[in-house]
């Protein structure tokens, strides 16, 4: 009985681990419209620079990345530094596929968890890849 209780608690704790790939039904339905890949396991911490410099190394993997979100008409991306959406260097950022009810403010410092893919490269294919965002958090860092 005790072993069963320990197993049940362990399962619950693993299921609540924010570093393990987790995707709710609503987000899954949104991302399936864009043919986002899925990946089991844990999110691998990375940087915007690593993802833009070595996209093939991370393609199809679950990643966690922090940076500055930039949003405007036909522009939804994350960069290492704050960007003006009208003068941003697209090759230095990553397109983000985020459900419209979760979009942060432009300029916010965010941490994104999701799947990195080079199959979708944003509006007119201008970015080196995309993050199919599973979850995000906004921090006070500026």
N, C-alpha and C positions, 0 to 999 in steps of 0.2 A: 504494500500500500504506500509506504514511504517513497519507494522508488518511482511509483506512478505519480505521486505529488511533485517530486523533483522534476520529472520529465515534463509534466504539464506546465510548471512554472518556467522552466527553461524555454519551452516552446513559446510561451507568451512573451517572454523577454526578447527572444530573437525576433518575433513578429513585430515588436515595437521599436526595433533598432532603426534609427533614421539613416544609418549608413547602408542598410540592405535595400535592394531594389523594391520599391513599393509603389503601386499605381492604383488609384481608385477608379471605379467604373466610368465616371464622367470624363476624367482625363484620358483614360484609355480610349473611349469612344471618339473624343476630339482628335487625339493623335493618330488614330487609325485612318482618319480622312486623309492624312498626309503620308500614309504608308510608312510610319515610323517603325523602326525595328524594335525588338524587345531583347533584353539581356537579363539573365538571372544573376544572382550573387550580390555583391556589395558595390557601392559607388566608389570609384577610384578618384582620389583627389588629384587635380591637375590645375594648370593655369591657362589663361587665354593664350598666352605666348606659346606654350607647349602644343596646344591644340591647333593653332594656326601654322606653326612651324612643321609639325609632324602629324598631319591629319590621318595618314594611313595607319599610324601606330594606335590610334584611338577609335578608328572607324568601327561602329557597331558595339562599342563598349559603354557600360554605365559609368558616368563621370559625375564629379562634384567640382564646380568651379565658381570662383567669386570674381566680381568685376563691376563695372558701371553699366547700367542698362540705358539704352538710348532708344527712344521711340518717337516716330513721326509717321506721316503718310508713307506707306510702303517701306518702312524701316523699323525693324524690331531686332535689336542686336545687343550683345554684351561685349565690352571692351575692357582692356586693362586700366585705362584712364578715362575720365569723363570726355565725351565727344559731343560736338555740335552735329546733329544729324545731317546737316546740309554740307558739311565739309569733312565728314569722317572718311578715313581710309578703310574701305570695306575689308581689305585683305588682313587688317589687324584686328578684326572682330569676328564674332560668330553669330549667325542668324539664330533667332530663338523662335520656336513654335510654342506659344503660350496660350492657353485658353483665355478668351477675352475677359472672363470674370476675375482673372488673377493678374492682369498686367500691372506692373509697378509704375511709378512715375518716372519719366525720363530724368536721368541723372542720379537715380537711387543706386546705392551700393547694394548689390544682391549676391546671394549664394544660390546657385541653381543646381538641382540634381536631375539627371535625365540621361538619355542615350544620345551619344554623339554620332552623327552620320554625315558622310560626304555625298550621299545620294540626293539630298536637298540642300541647295546653296542659297536660299533666299531669293528675294526679288531680282529677277534677271540674272540669277546665278552669280552674283557679285561677291559672295563670301566664300571662304574656303570650306565651310561646312556649317552644320546646324546642330542645335541642341533641342531634342524633343523633350521639353521640360515636364518632369513628373511633379516636382515641388520647387518652391522658391521661398526664400526668406529675405527680408529687407533689413539691413543693419544701419546703425547711425553713423558708420564710418564715412568720412567724406574726404 
